[in-house]
Amino acid sequence: MAKLAGQLVEALEGLLEVPVPLRVQAWDGSVAGPPGAPTLVLRNRRALRRLLWQPGELGLARAYVAGDLEISPGSDLYEVLSAVGRFAELPEIRTLRLGPREALGAKGRRALAAVLRAGALGPEPAPPREEVRKPGGRLHSRGRDRAAISHHYDVGNDFYGLVLGSSMVYSCAYWTPEAKSLEAAQEAKLDLICRKLGLRPGMRLLDVGCGWGSLLLHAVRHYGVTAVGVSISAEQVALARARVEEAGLADRVEVRLQDYREIVDGPFDAVSSVGMAEHVGSEQYRVYAEGLYRLLVPGGRLLNHQIARRPDHPGEPHRTSPFIDRYVFPDGELSPVGSTVARLEEAGFEVRDVESLREHYGLTLREWVANLEAHWTEAVRLVGRGRARVWRLYMAASALAFEQNRIGVNQVLAVRTTEEGAAGLPSTRGEWLLDGAAGTPRPVAGVPAASPADPDLGDRPSVR
């Protein structure tokens, strides 16, 4: 039994015919694998059993969330995830098929013998309680969407405060050269959105999926608009309303617990949708796009900020992450940016600008992971160890996915042109971005500003 790790690694490499990129420490204390590689710790037989029943991403995630699998204290989380990701994408692994012939052949028998020696055969362990049970009802019906959104966003505003920092902005920041902190980069992003929308005093703004209200507060304070924000997360709406009241802006900002399909009180001069369209789904995207089009005045602008996946290769089916679907964003769907542009155009919009912020999201996610790790004890107290592990794993894996161009994020600026075809934008991109400098928003007369002791988004230095 003293060589258990070596037996397991040898059996796995013999079965897969490729070297394992990680070191493995078994529950008996033995270690095997390439020297210097990051180390995974199998804390008990249940960890191996989870991997046998669900080989791949889902089994690894379940084992980690449940605490059966650990990352060695001396190993870097990002190195572990990078090594696992590269291994999973090897042609030998992607085309691997373990049917009865392979399982009962010589390699399969040797692997089975190693599992028997480890005493790891047994029934499939129950999934961790953090794994969502798919809600009933039609996909992307209003009731099912509310349940999916609640799973992710209604985990506690205090927990999100630890992760996001004082900005309470849950989308990618904009890392200008002047942004020396996460909060400054988030403020630069909010200001970029306001400038792209061409906001002016007296305009009416709709923020679809308004989160905790940060964009609403910024737009009202610095651009003099009146604003409506909608979300179907009860906890987000409660905190957003409290922030609006505390800011003395209740006469200029309305925050509603409302589905985007229920908004009927247009028109609006501008619409923002930041990190919300990923939850809409392909079946409802036309409804989403056409609904926002109808809510805009002619000449009004839409800023659609949305995560995108890479297009599938011809003949290759799209693979959805089972971990993300079962633990993080139930029913979430990513589309290539080209599909998003096409659907907006089909709804009647003219798309005027597309800007990729992919690298910015990688930096943002690393900040959120650092925040979570810096406040780990408090995070576990608030939401439990399993859920804290879910957030750590998904944010770190997502940071790598953005950095490695496996997913991206884009701001699409679209216009509902007038009947005559006028868009109302200045003739060059530089002109409509020049109106205001990112990170230096302007106060508006008659609108309460943030207190110097309590700035809009805080001033904590970056923890990178």
QUILINUR-V717566 format. One record per residue. N is the residue number from 1. RES is the residue in one letter. PHI is phi in whole degrees, 0 to 359 (* if undefined). PSI is psi in degrees with one decimal (* if undefined). NEAR is the number of other ideal C-beta (glycine too) atoms within 12 Angstrom. Layout:
[[N	RES	PHI	PSI	NEAR] [N	RES	PHI	PSI	NEAR]]
This chain:
[[1	M	*	-16.6	17] [2	A	291	-16.3	14] [3	K	249	29.0	20] [4	L	302	-46.6	30] [5	A	301	-42.6	32] [6	G	297	-40.1	25] [7	Q	296	-41.7	29] [8	L	293	-44.9	43] [9	V	295	-42.9	35] [10	E	298	-43.1	25] [11	A	294	-41.1	32] [12	L	294	-45.2	38] [13	E	295	-35.5	27] [14	G	293	-35.6	24] [15	L	287	-41.6	30] [16	L	272	-22.5	28] [17	E	66	26.6	17] [18	V	220	147.8	21] [19	P	291	141.8	22] [20	V	284	131.0	32] [21	P	276	-1.2	30] [22	L	238	155.3	39] [23	R	277	149.2	31] [24	V	236	128.1	44] [25	Q	250	121.2	31] [26	A	272	171.0	35] [27	W	290	-10.4	28] [28	D	269	1.4	25] [29	G	95	-10.9	16] [30	S	286	151.4	24] [31	V	227	140.2	28] [32	A	211	159.3	31] [33	G	126	175.9	31] [34	P	296	130.4	18] [35	P	302	139.5	10] [36	G	85	-9.8	13] [37	A	282	154.5	28] [38	P	299	155.0	30] [39	T	242	131.2	33] [40	L	261	139.2	41] [41	V	248	116.4	32] [42	L	274	107.0	42] [43	R	282	-21.4	24] [44	N	199	174.3	24] [45	R	296	-29.0	28] [46	R	298	-32.6	29] [47	A	300	-45.5	34] [48	L	292	-36.7	42] [49	R	295	-38.6	29] [50	R	299	-40.5	36] [51	L	288	-31.0	34] [52	L	291	-40.6	33] [53	W	284	-35.0	24] [54	Q	227	72.2	23] [55	P	297	138.8	25] [56	G	109	-156.6	26] [57	E	302	-46.1	31] [58	L	292	-42.2	27] [59	G	296	-42.2	32] [60	L	298	-43.3	38] [61	A	295	-45.4	37] [62	R	300	-43.1	38] [63	A	296	-40.4	39] [64	Y	290	-46.0	39] [65	V	297	-38.3	36] [66	A	285	-13.0	32] [67	G	87	7.7	26] [68	D	280	-23.1	31] [69	L	238	132.8	37] [70	E	237	160.2	29] [71	I	260	126.3	33] [72	S	307	138.5	23] [73	P	306	-26.8	11] [74	G	272	2.9	18] [75	S	254	147.1	26] [76	D	271	130.0	21] [77	L	304	-44.0	33] [78	Y	293	-36.8	29] [79	E	295	-41.2	24] [80	V	299	-49.5	33] [81	L	294	-36.7	38] [82	S	296	-43.9	26] [83	A	296	-43.3	31] [84	V	296	-41.8	35] [85	G	296	-44.5	28] [86	R	297	-40.6	23] [87	F	297	-44.1	31] [88	A	294	-25.1	30] [89	E	267	-0.6	20] [90	L	299	139.8	19] [91	P	304	-35.6	13] [92	E	295	-31.6	16] [93	I	275	-42.7	26] [94	R	295	-30.5	17] [95	T	262	5.3	13] [96	L	293	133.0	21] [97	R	230	116.6	13] [98	L	256	75.0	21] [99	G	277	-175.9	10] [100	P	303	-37.6	9] [101	R	297	-44.3	12] [102	E	290	-42.5	20] [103	A	295	-32.9	20] [104	L	264	-3.0	14] [105	G	286	-174.3	16] [106	A	298	-42.5	15] [107	K	294	-42.8	23] [108	G	296	-39.1	22] [109	R	295	-38.0	18] [110	R	294	-41.6	23] [111	A	296	-41.1	34] [112	L	296	-38.7	26] [113	A	298	-39.1	20] [114	A	294	-38.8	33] [115	V	293	-40.7	27] [116	L	297	-42.6	20] [117	R	297	-31.8	25] [118	A	282	-10.2	35] [119	G	68	31.5	19] [120	A	257	0.7	33] [121	L	287	144.9	19] [122	G	165	178.8	17] [123	P	295	159.4	11] [124	E	293	127.0	17] [125	P	295	148.9	27] [126	A	295	143.5	15] [127	P	298	153.5	26] [128	P	303	152.0	30] [129	R	293	-15.6	17] [130	E	286	-12.7	32] [131	E	285	126.5	28] [132	V	283	141.4	30] [133	R	272	128.3	14] [134	K	304	125.5	16] [135	P	293	154.0	21] [136	G	282	175.9	11] [137	G	96	169.7	15] [138	R	293	139.6	14] [139	L	303	128.2	24] [140	H	64	23.5	32] [141	S	291	164.5	20] [142	R	296	-41.6	23] [143	G	295	-43.7	19] [144	R	292	-38.2	26] [145	D	298	-40.7	39] [146	R	299	-41.8	28] [147	A	295	-42.6	27] [148	A	295	-43.7	35] [149	I	295	-40.5	38] [150	S	298	-37.6	26] [151	H	303	-39.5	31] [152	H	269	-42.7	40] [153	Y	264	-22.6	38] [154	D	264	48.6	25] [155	V	260	-0.4	32] [156	G	123	120.8	27] [157	N	295	-31.7	29] [158	D	295	-39.0	19] [159	F	297	-47.0	32] [160	Y	297	-32.8	35] [161	G	298	-37.6	28] [162	L	295	-41.7	33] [163	V	283	-46.9	40] [164	L	274	-18.3	40] [165	G	79	-173.1	35] [166	S	291	-13.3	27] [167	S	294	-33.2	42] [168	M	50	43.2	39] [169	V	244	120.2	45] [170	Y	252	53.6	43] [171	S	207	172.5	42] [172	C	292	137.3	44] [173	A	282	173.3	46] [174	Y	239	103.1	39] [175	W	272	79.2	31] [176	T	289	162.9	23] [177	P	302	-26.9	12] [178	E	278	-14.0	16] [179	A	280	107.2	32] [180	K	259	2.3	20] [181	S	212	163.2	31] [182	L	301	-42.4	40] [183	E	297	-41.2	34] [184	A	294	-38.7	35] [185	A	292	-35.8	41] [186	Q	292	-38.9	46] [187	E	296	-38.0	42] [188	A	297	-36.8	37] [189	K	294	-45.3	44] [190	L	299	-40.3	48] [191	D	291	-36.3	38] [192	L	300	-42.6	42] [193	I	298	-45.5	47] [194	C	298	-38.7	44] [195	R	288	-38.5	40] [196	K	297	-34.7	40] [197	L	282	-10.4	48] [198	G	66	37.6	34] [199	L	295	141.6	43] [200	R	219	156.0	24] [201	P	307	136.9	22] [202	G	94	-14.2	18] [203	M	288	160.2	31] [204	R	246	121.1	32] [205	L	251	137.7	47] [206	L	248	125.4	47] [207	D	249	108.6	53] [208	V	272	122.3	44] [209	G	73	60.1	44] [210	C	281	-2.7	48] [211	G	59	-133.7	42] [212	W	265	15.3	40] [213	G	90	9.8	46] [214	S	295	-42.7	47] [215	L	294	-38.8	54] [216	L	302	-48.8	49] [217	L	298	-43.4	48] [218	H	296	-45.8	52] [219	A	295	-37.7	50] [220	V	287	-44.1	45] [221	R	294	-40.8	40] [222	H	251	-9.7	38] [223	Y	232	-0.5	38] [224	G	70	21.1	28] [225	V	274	167.6	36] [226	T	258	150.9	30] [227	A	217	148.5	45] [228	V	237	130.6	38] [229	G	239	139.4	47] [230	V	233	145.2	40] [231	S	206	155.1	43] [232	I	252	15.5	36] [233	S	264	115.5	38] [234	A	298	-39.6	23] [235	E	289	-37.4	28] [236	Q	298	-46.5	41] [237	V	298	-41.2	31] [238	A	299	-45.6	22] [239	L	288	-38.9	33] [240	A	300	-43.0	41] [241	R	297	-41.1	28] [242	A	296	-39.1	21] [243	R	293	-39.1	37] [244	V	296	-44.7	33] [245	E	299	-46.6	20] [246	E	298	-32.4	18] [247	A	280	-5.7	29] [248	G	72	30.1	19] [249	L	242	20.7	34] [250	A	296	-22.7	22] [251	D	279	-7.6	15] [252	R	239	-13.2	31] [253	V	230	131.5	38] [254	E	240	128.4	29] [255	V	245	125.4	38] [256	R	241	144.0	32] [257	L	274	93.0	24] [258	Q	206	139.8	27] [259	D	283	145.7	29] [260	Y	300	-25.1	38] [261	R	283	-5.8	26] [262	E	256	1.2	19] [263	I	280	122.8	31] [264	V	229	2.7	17] [265	D	256	42.2	15] [266	G	289	-179.6	24] [267	P	270	161.8	23] [268	F	241	151.1	38] [269	D	280	-23.7	34] [270	A	206	149.6	44] [271	V	228	132.0	53] [272	S	245	141.9	53] [273	S	220	104.9	46] [274	V	240	110.1	47] [275	G	70	21.3	42] [276	M	251	-34.8	40] [277	A	294	-18.9	43] [278	E	298	-21.8	40] [279	H	268	-6.0	40] [280	V	287	-44.7	41] [281	G	90	149.6	27] [282	S	296	-33.6	26] [283	E	291	-28.5	18] [284	Q	256	-0.8	27] [285	Y	295	-35.9	32] [286	R	295	-39.2	25] [287	V	298	-43.6	27] [288	Y	300	-52.3	40] [289	A	294	-44.1	39] [290	E	293	-34.8	24] [291	G	296	-43.8	32] [292	L	293	-35.9	43] [293	Y	300	-46.2	32] [294	R	295	-29.2	27] [295	L	281	-12.1	36] [296	L	268	146.9	40] [297	V	287	154.7	24] [298	P	303	131.1	25] [299	G	90	-4.6	26] [300	G	283	153.9	38] [301	R	247	147.7	44] [302	L	244	130.7	51] [303	L	249	108.4	47] [304	N	254	109.1	49] [305	H	255	112.9	46] [306	Q	213	137.2	46] [307	I	287	142.8	41] [308	A	231	148.6	33] [309	R	260	164.9	32] [310	R	287	149.4	23] [311	P	296	148.5	18] [312	D	287	150.3	16] [313	H	288	148.4	11] [314	P	306	130.8	6] [315	G	81	-2.1	6] [316	E	256	122.5	10] [317	P	291	149.5	8] [318	H	289	134.4	17] [319	R	254	117.9	20] [320	T	270	138.3	20] [321	S	292	117.9	30] [322	P	294	-30.4	24] [323	F	294	-49.0	37] [324	I	298	-41.8	32] [325	D	291	-34.3	26] [326	R	264	-19.2	31] [327	Y	240	-26.4	37] [328	V	245	-67.5	34] [329	F	237	79.8	33] [330	P	303	134.5	34] [331	D	68	6.5	35] [332	G	292	146.7	36] [333	E	223	131.8	32] [334	L	253	142.6	37] [335	S	235	154.9	34] [336	P	297	150.9	24] [337	V	298	-31.5	31] [338	G	298	-37.2	20] [339	S	293	-39.9	27] [340	T	297	-45.6	40] [341	V	300	-43.6	28] [342	A	297	-41.3	21] [343	R	291	-37.4	33] [344	L	296	-40.6	41] [345	E	293	-38.8	26] [346	E	297	-29.8	20] [347	A	283	-9.5	27] [348	G	118	-10.8	26] [349	F	289	152.1	36] [350	E	258	120.5	29] [351	V	277	123.3	32] [352	R	252	-20.7	32] [353	D	200	139.2	32] [354	V	228	123.5	28] [355	E	234	125.5	28] [356	S	274	133.2	23] [357	L	240	31.4	35] [358	R	304	-50.8	30] [359	E	295	-30.8	22] [360	H	296	-34.8	33] [361	Y	288	-35.4	39] [362	G	302	-46.0	33] [363	L	298	-41.5	32] [364	T	297	-45.8	43] [365	L	296	-37.0	41] [366	R	296	-35.1	34] [367	E	296	-44.1	37] [368	W	295	-40.1	42] [369	V	298	-43.5	36] [370	A	297	-40.5	30] [371	N	299	-45.4	35] [372	L	298	-45.0	36] [373	E	293	-34.7	27] [374	A	291	-24.2	20] [375	H	241	34.0	27] [376	W	301	-46.6	22] [377	T	299	-43.5	13] [378	E	292	-38.5	19] [379	A	298	-43.1	32] [380	V	296	-38.2	22] [381	R	297	-36.9	16] [382	L	283	-42.1	23] [383	V	235	-4.1	29] [384	G	94	154.3	21] [385	R	295	-40.1	23] [386	G	298	-47.1	27] [387	R	292	-37.1	33] [388	A	299	-37.7	33] [389	R	293	-38.5	36] [390	V	303	-48.7	40] [391	W	294	-40.1	40] [392	R	297	-44.3	40] [393	L	293	-46.4	38] [394	Y	291	-38.7	36] [395	M	290	-40.3	36] [396	A	293	-43.7	34] [397	A	296	-37.8	37] [398	S	293	-38.4	40] [399	A	303	-44.6	34] [400	L	293	-37.7	30] [401	A	297	-40.4	31] [402	F	292	-44.8	31] [403	E	296	-31.8	25] [404	Q	264	10.4	21] [405	N	61	35.9	17] [406	R	268	-25.4	28] [407	I	222	162.8	34] [408	G	220	179.6	35] [409	V	216	137.4	39] [410	N	224	141.8	39] [411	Q	260	118.2	42] [412	V	252	119.8	43] [413	L	261	120.7	36] [414	A	232	155.3	41] [415	V	231	140.0	37] [416	R	270	101.0	37] [417	T	289	162.9	25] [418	T	288	171.4	15] [419	E	301	-28.0	9] [420	E	277	-3.5	9] [421	G	91	9.3	13] [422	A	280	136.1	14] [423	A	262	-25.0	25] [424	G	77	12.8	25] [425	L	266	150.6	27] [426	P	303	162.1	17] [427	S	287	-20.6	10] [428	T	232	152.5	11] [429	R	300	-41.0	17] [430	G	300	-33.5	12] [431	E	293	-45.0	12] [432	W	279	-11.9	26] [433	L	268	-18.1	25] [434	L	286	-19.4	14] [435	D	285	86.4	25] [436	G	104	141.4	27] [437	A	257	133.4	19] [438	A	304	133.8	30] [439	G	87	-6.6	30] [440	T	233	62.7	19] [441	P	296	157.7	35] [442	R	256	135.3	23] [443	P	289	154.2	19] [444	V	244	133.5	26] [445	A	300	134.9	11] [446	G	85	-2.5	15] [447	V	247	125.4	28] [448	P	303	131.0	24] [449	A	267	165.1	23] [450	A	292	144.9	28] [451	S	294	141.8	13] [452	P	303	-29.1	9] [453	A	278	-10.5	7] [454	D	221	72.2	16] [455	P	298	165.8	22] [456	D	315	-55.1	37] [457	L	235	16.9	37] [458	G	82	176.0	27] [459	D	217	29.0	22] [460	R	292	132.7	25] [461	P	298	154.3	16] [462	S	299	143.1	25] [463	V	261	8.4	22] [464	R	297	*	23]]
